[in-house]
Amino acid sequence: IRRQADLIAKWMGVGFVHGVMNTDNMTISGETIDYGPCAFMDRYHPMQVYSSIDQQGRYAYGRQPDMAMWNLAQLATSLLPLIGNVEAAQASLDRFPELFRVAWLDVFRAKIGLRSQVEGDDGLIQDLLTRMAHGKSDFTNTFRALGTKKARDEFVDPDSFVEWEKTWKDRLSEEDATPEDRLSDLHSANPALIARTHRIEQSIQSAVAGDFAPFERLHKALTAPFSDPGDANDLARPPSEDELVSQTFCGT
């Protein structure tokens, strides 16, 4: 149960949408498997869906913890003949929400550069995410830009971020990290590059045409996602409207 909580929290931390969280597409070892229609979010929205078969948003980004809980319940049901104790099984399942909450907070505290745990951190993080959703902000680039002047440029209304930033800096002042250490922490928790769906699609199309260079370049860059991308910085750019991939499919 803890492994599932930790895994989903890590997914959420990089904007990963699995896309098809059926019970047979999860493993008790806590590894990511069978993610055919998966995608990494560009613009943040808690109900972001990519899978073409997920018409009702069952496996949306923000619903992944609930789906993990549901899948664990199905596993427990199948094991009841062996466990022989419904109350014990339910007690184990009831641990998941808190385990996930703690794991999620650990991930997102790191993403905003916090080293300590203070009551109210959850609200600070949720406030940023709400502003990102309203501001149509790129998930990866916004978090990567924290601690720099570029962060406000990720918002349709930069003043919205500036308001949050003041509260964030007050919280940071409670810790003793230097600005240099803080930026290092932020870059260690927030990738500069993700496997953006439009880049994958471009690589596939080029490969089908016999040109594997785009794939090889993308693959090389993604082997070091937390490093400064250097001359591969264009791979960090969100898709333009005509590059946007709104649906993914099993087998891509």
Summary of the structure (lengths in Angstrom):
residues: 252
radius of gyration: 19.5
end to end distance: 29.6
largest distance: 59.2
contacts: 733
relative contact order: 0.13
helix: 56%
strand: 4%
